[in-house]
Amino acid sequence: MGDFEQISLTARLAAHMRRFSGIPFAEEVAERLRARETFDALLRDHDLSPDGLLWYAVVFELRYRSVTAAIRALAATQVLELASGVALRGLEMTRDPAITYVETDLPVLTDEKAGLVAELRQDHHLPDHGNLHLVAANALDGGELAAAAGRLRPGARTAIVTEGLLLYLSREEMETVACNVRDLLGRFPGAWITPDFPIRADVGDVSERQRRFRDIIAGATERRMYDNAFADAGELARFLSNLGLSAETVMQADLAPDLVSPGALGLADSLVATLRSRLRLWIVTRA
């Protein structure tokens, strides 16, 4: 078994939230990363209650399921995911030998994830069709992404995915990632699928517990979520247009109507309704 201590706090917390979702491999990934221990330590060290945080499980489930649904709606036969973490969508989707999936992340996490994937393949007797590629590449480095994209077939319908990355980036870094994706879309027809563009009205109205949680994450990552949120949809549209991109917006809940986590956690209908009304997904193409 790999040394999963190297996997970051945010990856472990995300893994814990996904364990309530019914997402393929989520329970096993959480167990292997000892994600529950990380979550319990966070609560204990910062005097937080689980009720104040577990609603994030709905956020993670909606994100995962809506992105997957959008990939399928695009009829993409290949996917390039940037900063893919340990959601392991690639392992699930490449059960279909017709799908090529390239997951990129920083080197340490990529190395650790390779061991995790190998264990899950063995446990589930999953055949290796050679269509899942785990590649070390920084989303801010166009050369590294272009090299990772060498596993893709030119001309094939392609989805480029970021899920949970842009929330931590400065506006300048967002622009770098967007330009890198635009250049890739020039080689591979398809779309950039992301739930990551923060809009101030959706992310600014938060409770004191949420503010404390964001402070904790900022302390651990040296990155503060949402500091560079867009004022409104118009500002985001101008940002993308200036880079030669345009976007269609859909609600995540429209692509993922049936959720597991609200029932698993006994969450209030009103809370789930609020999340459903706020969480968006952007389908970005070259203008």
Secondary structure, 3 states (H helix, E strand, C coil): CCCHHHCCHHHHHHHHHHCCCCCCCHHHHHHHCCHHHHHHHHHHHHCCCHHHCCCHHHHHHHHHHHHHHHHHHCCCCEEEEECCCCCCHHHHHCCCCCCEEEEEECHHHHHHHHHHHHHHHHHHCCCCCCCEEEEECCCCCHHHHHHHHHHCCCCCCEEEEECCCHHHCCHHHHHHHHHHHHHHHHHCCEEEEECCCCEHHHHCCCCHHHHHHHHHHHHHHCCCCCCCCECCHHHHHHHHHHCCEEEEEEEHHHHCCCCCHHHHHCCCHHHHHHHHHHCEEEEEEEC
